[in-house]
Amino acid sequence: MRLSNYFLPVLKETPADATIASHRFMLRAGMVKQDSAGIYIWLPLGFKVLKKIEHIVREEQNKAGAVEMLMPTIQSANHWKETGRYDAYGPEMLRIKDRGDRELLYGPTNEDMITDMFRSYVRSYKDLPQNLYHIQWKFRDERRPRFGVMRGREFLMKDAYSFDIDADAAKLTYYRQFVAYLNTYARLGLKAVPMRADTGPIGGELSHEFLILAETGESEVFCHKDLVDMPAPGHFETKDELEAVFNERTSLYAATDEKHDADEFAKVPADKQLSARGIEVGHIFYFGDKYSEPMKAQVTGADGKNVNVMMGSYGVGVSRLVGGIIESSHDENGIIWPKSVAPFGAGIINLKSGDTEADAACEDIYQKLSAAGIDPLYDDKDDRGGQKFARMDLIGLPYQLVIGPRGLKEGIIEVKIRATGEKKNLSPADALNFIISEFEGV
């Protein structure tokens, strides 16, 4: 993409109400624009990042055996009344009526709706297990929306819902999703720690939040330090493998403040105790027949008797992750994107637009990077060099290629690695090969 043809409304000044890094940089880098309290327009740069995160989440769900579908944002209140949640959920639910005076709501989650859908079609244990997911916009009417997309009212979420014949099968599905979440966050360049957590309005007996450690996190967390540095587990299929990963991670102490047990935490060796703040980026639940029992979502078992299906739900805050990644990866100059979710793979800075040699060299690099699938952003605007450097640092692309007449006379261009600030003077061919090699396997 040529910057002269792109919509990138960067701001020089930070809006007064932006108090955390992700909110400041998302506004300044032209990623989002607030339309009303807690509701944002996703501008082209922010939308590209959002879609890349969504793609990774989708791939890992598919690998875990979940099947994608799509449910509507507007739901009938009847489903929620059947489970008893319509009145219990609280003022965060946006309740509305249509012109026929029918009670509706803008869905904050979908357990009730999908249970109704499931019972309409599935009758036998032979059709289990089922794990269905969608990636859909949700709305929760937060009393105090703040921190940009981190605490907005409208948000994009991946929510999956599992249906199993009994508790043992349902917990195996839970373990599979647990492992899928660890792999997802690793691909996003994050170290997400699974924490024992309160089940809240979703309900159930087994629940884990996935949190990334950040000073601006709203949750107080306590965990064993080894959990933070454990690598992604990879993909497993057998019950023993999945359960082993789950037990390995959950045997080490980790809990949010709601579930913190000071006496248990004291048993962790003092040099391994970590207390910090964290940002929730995912939450999984096993809740048995909380919804299937009142909604009579039953199947006929192998013995011919009807049983309630055992259920779980699994959420990832896709739009929240955009802010979470920035909170964990930035400096005073701007964002530092992991390669897997960067809106563009590399930025090309032409130090003298209009110069024949500089224009030709930039065009050549631009075409070759594009052909290699790197998706570069070419700053071909007629701005001062300082403006271009600041803009590239702000939007946080992993690599910058700085091309100007002086360097070209010596046969070199400068490559800057955004994460470290390291600079390399390389020939155009070597610079091209270096960038391409850095994206192998991403």
Phi, psi and omega in degrees: 000135175270130184300329179296341179253004187255154176262102183223082184278075181289151180247141176281323184255149178274127176303143188298330185273000181269105188257345179243161188302314184297320179294315180301309187286328178293324176288314183292325181277005178069036179271324181218160171226130179289131177260321172205179186304117177074012180232127189234144167276129178269108180284168189308316182295315179294322180295324178298316178296316179304315182291328178291320176296315179302320181297317180293316178301316180297314181300318182288328174294318178297319178297329180278001177091006177282152184243129186277144176213191176211126176252156183288157176285326180266127185241154173286139177291341184300320180300316183289327177292326180295326179268353180085008184268347186299316179274333185281337190294324177104181186289352177294338179278128177273104181266134184220166175231143176271183184293342176270011179065024176277138182279126180228174176208153173272114192300125170271343178191176192227018182304315185293315182296315184287332176294320175297317178297316182299313184293343179285340189235329189258127184236340189235150175299338180293341179267007179253157001279162173229138174222111185243142180219160169215165175241110194215153175284139180237165178220128172227125187279074180304139178295319181228078177297135183200173177064031176065226183286353180288331182219051181273174177268322175256134185207154178264132186222141166265120175232129180246152183223127184249149180227121183226162186285328181207178186296320181297315179294321181294322179289329175296319175298319178300315179297321181295319177291322177305312180292319179300323179294316178301318179292322180299310183293325177298319179294335178275003180080021184245152169253097182259128185258126177283128183238138169301136187217162176287144183278342176059211184289347177288321177090176177113181186245350184223126186205138174224134170264150173248121185236143170257138184283129179200144182299332182272005181298145181275343182257139171273130184233153178226129181203166173284130184303328183298334180297327186292325186258005178294136179287168175299141184285339187086187187256129180230157182239321188283155179302316182297318181294313182295317180294326179295318178296314180301313182293323179300315183284322185274350177285337175274139187295132174198125180202150171282172184300329181295329184250010184290133177240103186300324181293318178292320180296327180295339179284344176288134178310140187304323182282356179250359180281132178229121172241132186202189174247150184221157177251123178287128178236003177187155181209130179237149185222142162244120184232017172059236184253027180306321181258325183291329181293306180292333182264002178054046175274090186240156171231159175276124181281179181297337180270005179085359180264146178280137178226149173291137175287151178262132191236160171213163174222154193214111185247141171233126177279091186295310180290326177297328180297330177302311177292321181297319179297318179296318179301326182268353186212086177200167170224191185292343183267343181154202184279151171233097185281136165299149184301327186293336184236004181301138182297327172224148183288325182207152176251134177254121181252116175269110184287344180212076178300134184104339175284129187302312183290318180295316178300316182294318180293318179296317180297319180296313179296319180300313181294320182288321176294320178298316180296331180276000177083017182279338180057072182278158170251116184262111177278090181259014182284156182270064179248167176291153181303319181299322178296318182293318179297315181296320181295317180293320177297320182298313184279347163077027179296146187301327184224146175236134175247114185258119188234123180213166183303320184295312179294321181296328177296332178265002178077025183228156165232156182263132176248124178249130175268114188298321185294325184250342185081358180297141179238139180234133172264112186230157172294156179306319180294316180292322178298316179298313180295323179298311181297315181298319182293329180291339180259005177295129179084358181278000000 
